[in-house]
């Protein structure tokens, strides 16, 4: 896609160059702070490698945004992604019920992984794409009852994954989508959405009552309301220790940060002696496990400021929509993928960065950048 994006740019006319300008301006909000922070990073080799390799996402992002300008292509890809989500739900339920999925891949420590085995990325992907599944089911003639069952099972299987960050992303995406349905006075659709939520809650309550694996993370999460640091640390899966160390890094590198992906190289230098991630011969962590902290730590306040501008552009573009269509749904999805409190994969890591910028390509038609579009590149 990166190669095709370069070719498309070289052959493109005025309309294509205008689209590229929009893509470039959004991309630079993340990439330029990476360049600045790499100049004086704690590990220049790793920082520059990450920064320069990140560049290939721009033409790939541009290529996707160009392809989905064609409505037929956009609708077809959305259909395939929605069917993929449905497959993940069924595959995950099969794996949870029988111990292996359709491909013979087992549970990982009792947790659903589906086709992502042995990595626990199943619920993260499904939670981010949930608004698309909701949107697409509106146009399938299978009856309201079956639609509610499909969405309820999707919610339940995300909860069964026991990934609390996936729970948060699901809640954020579903809440924003429900708000826009309500704002457009689609009361019938809002009532159906409410029935789906109630059904999901009942199914989850039933599973919670009979499954000790689910009870454990829910019980641990209650520690977030504790004033005891040890309980708070445990409730966040010992991420509080990471965040405390991250703040120590910020105090000494608050302008430009320590450089992309430099967190692991200086973790021990800024961690306290009783830090969980260096006790018992642990080697620290690779990233802070919170997007907003990772950005401040690795690209400084400049990177954080540019990131917030990007979120503001997306949010403002979403609010400006009269109704949620396919591209609007992808703005919600991108906002969930970029949510500041996400605490799973690394923000500057290749996996989540690739996923996010491809999703951004679907959202780009409704992104408003009128004040910048006169610029020529």
Secondary structure, DSSP 8 states (H G I E B T S, - for coil): -HHHHHHHHHH--HHHHHHHHHHHHHHHHHHHHHHHHHHT-SSHHHHHHHHHHHTHHHHHHHHHHHHTTSHHHHHHHHHHHHHHHHHHHHHHHHHHHHSB-TTS-B-BTTB--GGGTTSS-HHHHHHHHHHHHHHHHTT--S-HHHHHHHHHHHHHHHHHTT-HHHHHHHHHHHHHHHHHHHHTT-HHHHHHHHHHHHHHHHHHHHHHHH-HHHHHHHHHHGGGG-S-HHHHHHHTTTHHHHHHHHHHHHHHSTTT-S-TT-HHHHHHHHS-TT-GGGGGG----SS-SSHHHHHHHHHHHHHHHHHHHHHHHHHHHHHT-SS--HHHHHHHHHHHHT-TT--SS-TTSHHHHHHHHHHHHHHGGG---TTTTT---
